[in-house]
Amino acid sequence: MCNILNDENIEIQQKNSFSTKTLKCPVCGNFYYKNKKGRTKEYCSNNCQEFNKFKEAMVKRMRNIDFKLDEAILIRRELWGYANIAKLPTNYRNNKRK
């Protein structure tokens, strides 16, 4: 698994190490280290990789469907509801209320 970095530590890491490079995850925006050996990881975690696979497959399939207006409105409403199912960390919910 890749090591996720904080924004303030990125500069320090780049100065201290010439062989590691920081990359930015295209899904969540977290910074992570490039592996020293092997193929470069595209994502910071398996969760981000799985989410991107799911999203790409859904987009591809939905583009092939010719929705009528009322169907499209219903689908958009349902997809918004599904987005609210995504689990948020407990500390996020607590910080949001303050």
C-alpha positions as CSV (number, residue, x, y, z in Angstrom):
1,M,0.0,0.0,0.0
2,C,1.2,3.5,-0.7
3,N,2.0,6.0,2.1
4,I,-0.4,8.9,2.1
5,L,1.3,12.2,2.8
6,N,0.1,15.5,4.4
7,D,0.4,18.6,2.3
8,E,3.0,20.1,4.8
9,N,5.2,17.0,4.6
10,I,5.5,16.9,0.8
11,E,8.1,19.6,0.5
12,I,10.2,18.1,3.3
13,Q,10.1,14.6,1.7
14,Q,11.1,15.9,-1.7
15,K,14.1,17.6,-0.2
16,N,15.2,14.6,1.9
17,S,14.8,11.9,-0.7
18,F,15.9,12.0,-4.3
19,S,14.5,8.5,-5.2
20,T,10.9,8.9,-4.1
21,K,8.4,11.0,-5.9
22,T,5.1,12.2,-4.6
23,L,2.0,11.6,-6.7
24,K,-1.6,12.9,-6.4
25,C,-4.5,10.4,-6.5
26,P,-6.9,11.3,-9.3
27,V,-9.9,10.1,-7.3
28,C,-9.5,11.6,-3.8
29,G,-6.6,14.1,-4.3
30,N,-4.4,12.6,-1.5
31,F,-0.6,12.7,-2.1
32,Y,1.3,9.4,-1.9
33,Y,4.8,8.1,-2.6
34,K,5.8,6.5,-5.9
35,N,7.0,2.9,-5.4
36,K,10.8,2.6,-5.7
37,K,10.4,-0.7,-7.6
38,G,7.9,-2.0,-10.1
39,R,5.0,-0.4,-11.8
40,T,3.9,3.1,-10.6
41,K,0.6,3.0,-8.7
42,E,-2.1,5.1,-10.3
43,Y,-4.2,5.5,-7.1
44,C,-3.3,6.0,-3.4
45,S,-5.4,3.0,-2.2
46,N,-7.4,0.0,-3.4
47,N,-10.6,1.9,-2.4
48,C,-9.8,4.6,-4.9
49,Q,-8.9,2.1,-7.6
50,E,-12.2,0.1,-7.1
51,F,-14.3,3.3,-7.0
52,N,-12.8,4.5,-10.3
53,K,-13.4,1.1,-12.0
54,F,-17.0,1.2,-10.8
55,K,-17.5,4.8,-11.9
56,E,-16.0,4.2,-15.4
57,A,-18.2,1.1,-15.9
58,M,-21.3,3.0,-14.9
59,V,-20.6,6.0,-17.1
60,K,-19.9,3.7,-20.1
61,R,-23.2,1.9,-19.6
62,M,-25.3,5.0,-19.0
63,R,-24.1,6.6,-22.2
64,N,-25.6,3.8,-24.2
65,I,-29.1,4.3,-22.7
66,D,-31.4,6.8,-24.4
67,F,-33.5,8.1,-21.5
68,K,-36.7,10.0,-21.9
69,L,-36.9,13.2,-19.8
70,D,-39.0,11.8,-17.0
71,E,-36.8,8.7,-16.8
72,A,-33.6,10.9,-16.7
73,I,-35.0,13.0,-13.9
74,L,-35.8,9.8,-11.9
75,I,-32.4,8.3,-12.5
76,R,-30.7,11.5,-11.4
77,R,-32.7,11.6,-8.2
78,E,-31.8,8.0,-7.4
79,L,-28.1,8.5,-8.1
80,W,-28.1,11.4,-5.7
81,G,-29.6,9.2,-3.1
82,Y,-27.0,6.6,-3.7
83,A,-24.3,9.2,-3.3
84,N,-25.6,9.8,0.2
85,I,-25.1,6.2,1.1
86,A,-21.3,6.6,0.9
87,K,-19.9,6.1,4.4
88,L,-18.2,9.1,5.9
89,P,-15.7,8.7,8.7
90,T,-17.2,9.3,12.2
91,N,-14.8,12.2,12.9
92,Y,-16.0,14.0,9.7
93,R,-19.6,14.0,10.9
94,N,-18.6,15.3,14.3
95,N,-16.4,18.1,12.9
96,K,-19.2,19.1,10.5
97,R,-21.6,19.8,13.3
98,K,-19.3,22.1,15.2
